[in-house]
Amino acid sequence: MRGEDLEKLQSPFREGEDLDQGFARAVKVHIPAIASLHKEILDDLDDRVFGVGWWKSHLDTNRRILIADHLISCVHSVQINLIEASLHLLEAVDYWDQESNFLADTISIEADHHPQFKLNPRLSSNSKCNTTGPDGLRCCHVNNMLRTLEC
């Protein structure tokens, strides 16, 4: 994660603010309508008839409990999924920045408008090329390509 994004997440929440709502606000996915809907559903629950009270004449107890629980879980999961998506986006932006910097350090355009390729310090170490998996393979291929272009 980029330093500037991490710094924003480390700032304290508002005094007395719910932690879930504070974190949602910190990652910029706080949707008051979702929190309001969640609260309204919770307020409709009746511990004497089990489940949403005004459903008593329409559903038996087991169905009221099951549907109410599912409804609460669904509404709560909207905010959780938005938070997770926002965190994935922050990670993706960091990756894109790193890749952009990598390319900027590797390829430049000279005054005569021809590309100039140089071996990026990130690839000059053979330790990366010894790693297994796609990262190591990618590193070896890019490293070999750049060495060829330098010739």
Rosetta silent file (secondary structure, phi, psi, omega in degrees, C-alpha in Angstrom):
SEQUENCE: MRGEDLEKLQSPFREGEDLDQGFARAVKVHIPAIASLHKEILDDLDDRVFGVGWWKSHLDTNRRILIADHLISCVHSVQINLIEASLHLLEAVDYWDQESNFLADTISIEADHHPQFKLNPRLSSNSKCNTTGPDGLRCCHVNNMLRTLEC
SCORE:     score description
SCORE:     0.000 S_00000001
   1 L     0.000  142.168 -179.806    0.000    0.000    0.000 S_00000001
   2 L   -65.207  148.752 -178.899    1.255    3.483   -0.799 S_00000001
   3 H   -57.847  -41.860 -178.573    2.572    5.489    2.120 S_00000001
   4 H   -65.075  -34.683  178.105    0.045    8.283    1.654 S_00000001
   5 H   -72.519  -40.782  178.345   -2.845    5.802    1.750 S_00000001
   6 H   -63.048  -39.179  179.041   -1.466    4.033    4.798 S_00000001
   7 H   -61.266  -41.286  178.431   -1.060    7.379    6.558 S_00000001
   8 H   -62.701  -36.952 -178.595   -4.745    8.183    5.980 S_00000001
   9 H   -74.638  -19.383 -179.005   -5.733    4.845    7.498 S_00000001
  10 H   -87.757   -6.935  179.175   -3.610    5.464   10.581 S_00000001
  11 L   -72.946  144.874 -175.531   -5.393    8.671   11.554 S_00000001
  12 L   -67.077  153.830  176.296   -7.679    8.278   14.581 S_00000001
  13 L   -76.025  168.914  176.627  -11.434    7.895   14.251 S_00000001
  14 L   -66.074  150.794 -179.950  -13.862   10.501   15.504 S_00000001
  15 L   -57.204  124.587  176.924  -14.505   10.508   19.241 S_00000001
  16 L    75.869    5.925 -177.861  -17.102    7.849   20.109 S_00000001
  17 L   -75.941  140.276  175.389  -17.446    6.696   16.490 S_00000001
  18 L   -58.589  135.668 -176.019  -18.356    3.076   15.814 S_00000001
  19 H   -62.075  -42.071  179.428  -15.212    1.251   14.637 S_00000001
  20 H   -62.302  -44.877 -179.959  -16.895   -0.317   11.589 S_00000001
  21 H   -68.188  -37.751  178.429  -18.323    3.015   10.465 S_00000001
  22 H   -64.100  -41.980  179.567  -15.040    4.795   11.180 S_00000001
  23 H   -68.872  -40.191  176.789  -13.052    2.332    9.115 S_00000001
  24 H   -59.738  -40.257  178.046  -15.592    2.511    6.274 S_00000001
  25 H   -66.456  -38.666 -178.479  -15.221    6.292    6.357 S_00000001
  26 H   -64.816  -34.337  179.504  -11.407    5.996    6.361 S_00000001
  27 L   -97.078   11.934  172.770  -11.431    3.890    3.178 S_00000001
  28 L    63.173   39.389  174.935  -14.089    6.176    1.653 S_00000001
  29 L  -129.659   21.341  178.820  -16.933    3.671    1.387 S_00000001
  30 L   -71.906  119.705  178.619  -19.116    4.852    4.237 S_00000001
  31 L  -120.448  101.293 -176.440  -22.707    4.785    3.030 S_00000001
  32 H   -54.905  -32.634 -179.237  -25.030    6.123    5.730 S_00000001
  33 H   -63.025  -35.340  178.294  -28.090    4.576    4.038 S_00000001
  34 H   -67.657  -45.568  178.384  -26.642    1.069    4.549 S_00000001
  35 H   -62.356  -39.183  178.989  -25.964    1.753    8.218 S_00000001
  36 H   -65.957  -43.881  177.816  -29.454    3.201    8.572 S_00000001
  37 H   -61.999  -42.853  178.842  -31.069    0.176    6.888 S_00000001
  38 H   -59.798  -45.733  179.779  -29.084   -2.179    9.135 S_00000001
  39 H   -64.270  -40.961 -179.693  -30.217   -0.269   12.230 S_00000001
  40 H   -64.451  -39.541  177.943  -33.855   -0.255   11.095 S_00000001
  41 H   -65.709  -43.804  178.060  -33.846   -4.001   10.553 S_00000001
  42 H   -61.442  -38.924  179.277  -32.281   -4.541   13.975 S_00000001
  43 H   -67.218  -25.723  178.499  -34.902   -2.242   15.514 S_00000001
  44 H   -79.154  -13.741 -179.301  -37.667   -4.335   13.896 S_00000001
  45 E   -69.605  139.315 -178.006  -36.462   -7.503   15.580 S_00000001
  46 L  -124.972  117.175 -177.115  -38.682   -8.680   18.402 S_00000001
  47 L   -78.415   -3.789  175.508  -37.234  -11.082   20.947 S_00000001
  48 L   -89.242  -35.580  179.965  -40.722  -12.154   22.072 S_00000001
  49 L  -106.020   -4.700  177.785  -41.907  -13.366   18.655 S_00000001
  50 L    62.953  110.867 -178.365  -38.402  -14.060   17.290 S_00000001
  51 L    99.839 -160.887  179.239  -37.479  -12.274   14.113 S_00000001
  52 E   -72.902  121.337 -172.969  -39.179   -9.266   12.584 S_00000001
  53 H   -58.416  -43.271 -175.694  -42.239   -8.655   14.732 S_00000001
  54 H   -76.577    0.139  173.327  -44.651   -7.550   12.041 S_00000001
  55 H   -88.484   -4.201 -172.490  -43.967  -10.759   10.083 S_00000001
  56 L   -52.962  -41.938 -176.540  -45.635  -12.824   12.841 S_00000001
  57 L   -80.935   -6.106 -176.931  -48.945  -13.251   10.989 S_00000001
  58 L  -107.437  -29.133 -174.370  -47.185  -14.127    7.714 S_00000001
  59 L  -133.910  150.730  174.820  -44.410  -16.570    8.666 S_00000001
  60 L   -75.634  170.020 -173.482  -43.808  -19.263   11.243 S_00000001
  61 H   -58.790  -47.337 -178.448  -41.098  -18.761   13.883 S_00000001
  62 H   -59.647  -43.188 -179.717  -38.361  -20.754   12.148 S_00000001
  63 H   -68.427  -38.652  177.830  -38.809  -18.857    8.878 S_00000001
  64 H   -60.917  -44.646 -179.602  -38.900  -15.481   10.664 S_00000001
  65 H   -64.013  -48.346 -177.178  -35.631  -16.260   12.432 S_00000001
  66 H   -63.140  -47.665 -177.431  -33.946  -17.598    9.302 S_00000001
  67 H   -68.584  -40.965  179.047  -35.052  -14.771    6.992 S_00000001
  68 H   -62.912  -43.796  179.237  -34.315  -12.033    9.525 S_00000001
  69 H   -62.825  -43.602  179.361  -30.840  -13.437   10.162 S_00000001
  70 H   -64.292  -42.139  179.642  -30.174  -13.712    6.435 S_00000001
  71 H   -62.424  -44.885  178.482  -31.454  -10.185    5.794 S_00000001
  72 H   -62.730  -43.405  179.437  -29.242   -8.704    8.511 S_00000001
  73 H   -62.993  -41.486  179.848  -26.234  -10.632    7.195 S_00000001
  74 H   -62.845  -47.007 -178.861  -26.881   -9.463    3.632 S_00000001
  75 H   -64.800  -42.349  179.699  -27.134   -5.803    4.583 S_00000001
  76 H   -64.983  -35.730 -177.294  -24.058   -6.022    6.805 S_00000001
  77 H   -69.200  -22.528  178.359  -22.079   -7.761    4.038 S_00000001
  78 H   -59.966  -48.606 -179.520  -22.622   -4.835    1.647 S_00000001
  79 H   -67.618  -40.183  179.124  -20.387   -2.594    3.753 S_00000001
  80 H   -61.197  -44.703  179.935  -17.865   -5.371    4.369 S_00000001
  81 H   -65.481  -37.200  176.985  -17.614   -6.067    0.630 S_00000001
  82 H   -65.225  -40.333  178.089  -17.223   -2.360   -0.134 S_00000001
  83 H   -63.046  -47.072  179.759  -14.434   -2.101    2.442 S_00000001
  84 H   -61.915  -41.711  178.589  -12.658   -5.131    0.973 S_00000001
  85 H   -62.779  -40.283  179.196  -13.030   -3.753   -2.552 S_00000001
  86 H   -65.026  -40.695  178.100  -11.613   -0.410   -1.433 S_00000001
  87 H   -65.986  -39.805  176.006   -8.615   -2.116    0.190 S_00000001
  88 H   -62.458  -39.280  178.257   -8.019   -4.145   -2.979 S_00000001
  89 H   -63.596  -42.298  177.911   -8.153   -0.920   -4.980 S_00000001
  90 H   -60.823  -40.612  177.267   -5.558    0.692   -2.688 S_00000001
  91 H   -66.104  -40.299  179.579   -3.288   -2.317   -3.227 S_00000001
  92 H   -64.566  -41.933  179.063   -3.858   -2.172   -6.991 S_00000001
  93 H   -62.317  -40.472  177.361   -3.009    1.552   -7.118 S_00000001
  94 H   -62.335  -44.486  178.637    0.209    0.828   -5.229 S_00000001
  95 H   -61.425  -45.600  179.698    1.069   -1.932   -7.699 S_00000001
  96 H   -60.779  -40.536  177.059    0.318    0.325  -10.672 S_00000001
  97 H   -62.698  -43.636  179.799    2.556    3.040   -9.195 S_00000001
  98 H   -63.207  -42.775  179.129    5.377    0.546   -8.681 S_00000001
  99 H   -66.171  -39.070  177.953    5.044   -0.762  -12.232 S_00000001
 100 H   -62.689  -44.469  178.046    4.944    2.769  -13.622 S_00000001
 101 H   -63.958  -39.552  178.283    8.108    3.656  -11.714 S_00000001
 102 H   -59.969  -48.351 -179.821    9.736    0.429  -12.897 S_00000001
 103 H   -65.576  -38.500  179.428    8.990    1.242  -16.531 S_00000001
 104 H   -64.418  -33.239  178.493   10.092    4.858  -16.089 S_00000001
 105 H   -80.249  -15.204 -174.580   13.429    3.629  -14.698 S_00000001
 106 H  -101.440  -38.247 -174.891   13.820    1.086  -17.498 S_00000001
 107 E  -123.654  130.898  175.003   12.695    2.855  -20.670 S_00000001
 108 E  -136.124  158.686  178.630   13.285    6.459  -21.625 S_00000001
 109 E  -104.340  123.430 -179.174   12.892    8.415  -24.848 S_00000001
 110 L   -78.049  172.611 -179.898   16.040   10.128  -26.063 S_00000001
 111 L   -59.558  -30.555  179.414   16.175   13.537  -27.768 S_00000001
 112 L   -85.015   12.063  177.326   16.134   11.806  -31.160 S_00000001
 113 L    68.622   16.839  175.191   12.819   10.145  -30.148 S_00000001
 114 L   -96.629  143.162  178.941   14.337    6.666  -29.982 S_00000001
 115 E   -71.850  142.952  175.709   13.711    4.555  -26.915 S_00000001
 116 E  -114.382  124.116 -179.529   16.632    3.963  -24.592 S_00000001
 117 E  -108.020  133.933  175.874   16.531    0.726  -22.590 S_00000001
 118 L  -134.546  152.509 -179.681   18.574    0.225  -19.480 S_00000001
 119 L   -69.582  122.199 -179.394   18.768   -2.602  -17.027 S_00000001
 120 L   -75.227  137.393  179.584   16.610   -1.747  -14.073 S_00000001
 121 H   -56.429  -29.096  179.592   18.325   -2.178  -10.687 S_00000001
 122 H   -64.764  -24.350 -178.168   15.336   -4.231   -9.579 S_00000001
 123 H  -104.158   -8.201 -174.472   16.272   -6.824  -12.206 S_00000001
 124 H   -73.173  -21.160  178.875   20.049   -6.697  -11.980 S_00000001
 125 L   -82.095  132.424  178.847   20.120   -9.020   -8.991 S_00000001
 126 H   -75.546  -12.008 -178.040   20.033  -12.691   -9.880 S_00000001
 127 H   -62.480  -36.600  178.131   18.265  -13.477   -6.603 S_00000001
 128 H   -65.125  -38.244 -176.603   14.896  -12.510   -8.127 S_00000001
 129 H   -70.533  -17.861  178.792   15.529  -14.756  -11.120 S_00000001
 130 L   -86.027   -5.987  179.398   16.034  -17.721   -8.854 S_00000001
 131 L   -74.083  153.803  178.842   12.549  -17.409   -7.412 S_00000001
 132 L   -95.183  164.683  177.832    9.917  -19.814   -8.571 S_00000001
 133 L    91.282 -177.146 -173.898    6.552  -18.918   -9.957 S_00000001
 134 H   -61.994  -35.564 -178.192    5.393  -16.177  -12.282 S_00000001
 135 H   -64.796  -46.106  179.713    7.360  -13.349  -10.609 S_00000001
 136 H   -65.259  -41.951  179.149   10.690  -15.092  -10.957 S_00000001
 137 H   -63.977  -44.639  179.057    9.926  -16.178  -14.509 S_00000001
 138 H   -60.674  -44.396 -179.661    8.779  -12.681  -15.463 S_00000001
 139 H   -59.396  -45.142 -179.228   11.905  -11.189  -13.934 S_00000001
 140 H   -63.207  -43.347 -179.172   14.175  -13.504  -15.884 S_00000001
 141 H   -65.477  -45.146 -179.959   12.415  -12.794  -19.168 S_00000001
 142 H   -65.353  -42.172  179.210   12.410   -9.025  -18.697 S_00000001
 143 H   -60.204  -46.660  179.431   16.033   -9.097  -17.533 S_00000001
 144 H   -64.179  -41.054  179.227   17.095  -11.103  -20.594 S_00000001
 145 H   -61.211  -44.899 -178.424   15.087   -8.854  -22.923 S_00000001
 146 H   -67.465  -36.776  176.563   16.703   -5.715  -21.506 S_00000001
 147 H   -64.252  -38.204  177.181   20.195   -7.195  -21.756 S_00000001
 148 H   -64.722  -43.281 -178.437   19.484   -8.016  -25.394 S_00000001
 149 H   -68.273  -29.473  179.604   18.225   -4.494  -26.082 S_00000001
 150 H   -67.828  -27.890 -175.979   21.279   -2.938  -24.414 S_00000001
 151 L   -61.484    0.000    0.000   23.629   -4.629  -26.893 S_00000001
